[in-house]
Amino acid sequence: MTRLRRKNIPMLSGTVAAMSRLWVTMSIVASIRALRSMSNWDR
């Protein structure tokens, strides 16, 4: 069990890192879109 877990740890960490990066990029894009929509509403 411990050996399998140790082998799976790098893969899990990599997937988690990719997911976190994707989530961060999505949140940034969403914030930028929200700011653009707000500026458009002001105009």
N, C-alpha and C positions, 0 to 999 in steps of 0.2 A: 504493500500500500504506500509506504513512504517513498519507495523508489519511483512508483508511477506518479505520485504527487510532485516529486522533485522534477521529473521530466516534463510534467504538464505546466509547472509554474511559469517558465519563460513564455510559453504560448499564451497562457492566460494573461500575463502581464502585458504582452504585446497587443493582444486584442483589446484589453482595457485601455491602453495608451491610445490606440487608434480610435476607439469609441470616444474617449475624452477629447481628443483633438477634433473629431468630427463635431461633437456637441459644442465645443468652444467656437468653431468656425460658424456653425449654424446660428448660435446665439449672437455672434458679432454681425452676421448678415441680417438677422432679424432686427437687431437694434438699428443698423444703418437704414434699413427699409423703413422702420418706424420714424426715424428722424427725418427722412426724405418726405414721407407722407405728411408729417407735421409741418414741415417747411412749405409743402405744396398747399396745405390747408390755409396757412397764414397768408399766402399769396392770393 
